[in-house]
Amino acid sequence: MFDRRTGLKAVAAAGLLGTVPKIALGQGARASSSLDPYAGMKWGEGFESQRKADLGNGAFLNPIFAGDHPDPTILRDGDDYYLTFSSFDAYPGIVIWHSRDLVNWRPVTAALTTPIGSVWAPELVKHGGRYFVYIPARTPTKKSIYVIHAKNIDGPWSEPIDLGLPDHIDPGHAVAEDGTRYLFLSGGDRVKLTPDGLRTAGPVEHVYDPWHYPKDWVVETFAPEGPKITRRGDYYYMTLAVGGTAGPPTGHMVIMARSRTLDGPWENDPENPVVHTKSVTEKWWSRGHATPFEGPGGQWWMVYHGYENGYWTLGRQALLQPFEWSADGWARPVGGDLSTPLEKPLDLGELPTGMPLSDDFSTDKFGIQWSFYDPGPDEKARVQRANGVMRVRGKGATPSDCSPITCICGDHAYRIEVDVGIDPGAEGGLLLYYNRRLYAGLGLNAKGLMMHRYGLQRQTGKPPEIGRRMRVAIENDRNIVTMYTSADSGRNWDKFDVQMEVSGYNHNTAYDFLSLRPALYSAGDGEVRFSNFTYRALS
């Protein structure tokens, strides 16, 4: 029988899952593995050797979403599960994913196409046969919570409707016994909704004073946020995050409270916090922002996010953890620190998960893969595709003001390549992009190569073999970046003479809660032409 409290030990001993990968120091690791106790962890391989959670033997190894997938919100709809995340400055955004086994996920659609600002911690729900996403967003001049809705999960989704809530983030949808709909909000507050869920129906009211950790704990800040309401038996359970989402690795945590009505009083879990990174030696840091839900076969789970030890640059990744209900009705997670494999919720065999990131630009992958960083209202009008070429009209002067086109990846080491051609007044190339203040990579303009490092530019001159077209490659090998150029479409490569260490390209350096992403940029006058983008994870 499977013992969730000890991971896969009981199952492996019984031979029920075949050969489970050993999590031991030094297996397949590099010479530096003595500095990394988790260097021997082995994931499954997906498209382009991307790491995936499914190990192919009835087990999975977190994360279920590698790379930047923060603030997960999950919806069970019969035997189907749908999930989305904060998309922050990326548009199209609010990408909705589908799964039946909770481990293998495929993208459905990008539900938000109209820019409303930086999107934080949405809530995906179904009510009355209709789907809703409640979306906090902020610009330099406005903060609010919006809602979009659709009859079908794959759309079309409505334009965003402003609910006029400027002082809160992280909505959590709840329905009282009499059918009244609410949004629970950061800080222990809530607001009533109209029956259609598209407007507020009263003032914001305070209903809960969140549990507070001891003062001597090492945390970023109190910040009670991400309230999720779950009904089980006679109780409503409120699950929140406190401690700040980044900062010290031991800061973020999951707490719970319960009440017989949504009006309270709310009783705190006597064993709070329910989930908490206790040491910097753990595999997953800053674990928090959890949603509890019932999965296949009646087993309960939590989905939440965390930073991977040593890889702040990948952003907050989505984690799945089983839990049991104690005799006195509280959630008790099992599976330890998630550094070892766990039994899959439902074994449907190996399924496709994720998607290839290589792109020949023959189809439109905006929203599902590509997104603009902080775009204007009609940003996509800059882009045309034909005959395997994506033409992007220039904007701004540097990567900091040209709304680069980015995608999310979740591997520790990878190589990206693309062909770049420029008009005389344009500049474009390949980047690893965090935000407008912090990026690295290589571009091409009329004077030759432009190097980007620390978010700064340096013209490097024009090698004789480089004209107005080249192929550029970037290898990011565990935060060590090496760049290459080719004048003959990749048959021969020249290594660029500057290498970079980019582990500091993350939230704790430059804020914004983002990740370091592959990006294409087009600046200046005229067009930049991109073709044959390839992605490959490195062992």
Secondary structure, 3 states (H helix, E strand, C coil): CCCHHHCCHHHHHHCCCCCCCCCCCCCCCCHHHHHCCCCCCCCEECHHHCEECECCCCEECCCCECCCCCCCEEEEECCEEEEECCCECEECEEEEEEECCCCCCEEEEEEECCCCCEECCCEEEEECCEEEEEEEEECCCCEEEEEEEECCCCCCCCCCEECCCCCCCCCEEEECCCCCEEEEEHHHEEEEECCCCCCECCCCEECCCCCCCCCCCCCCCCCCEEEEEEEECCEEEEEEEECCCCCCCCCCEEEEEEECCCCCCCEECCCCCCEECCCCCCCEEEEEEEEEEECHHHCEEEEEEEEECCEHHHCCEEEEEEEEECCCCCEEECCCCCCCCEECCCCCCCCCCCCCCCECCCCCCECCCEEEECCCCCHHHHEEEECCEEEEECCCCCCCCCCCEECCCCCCEEEEEEEEEECCCEEEEEEEEEECCEEEEEEEECCEEEEEECCEEEECCCCCCCCCEEEEEEEEECCEEEEEEECCCCCCCEECCCCEECCCCCHHHHCCCCCCEEEEEEEECCEEEEEEEEEEECC
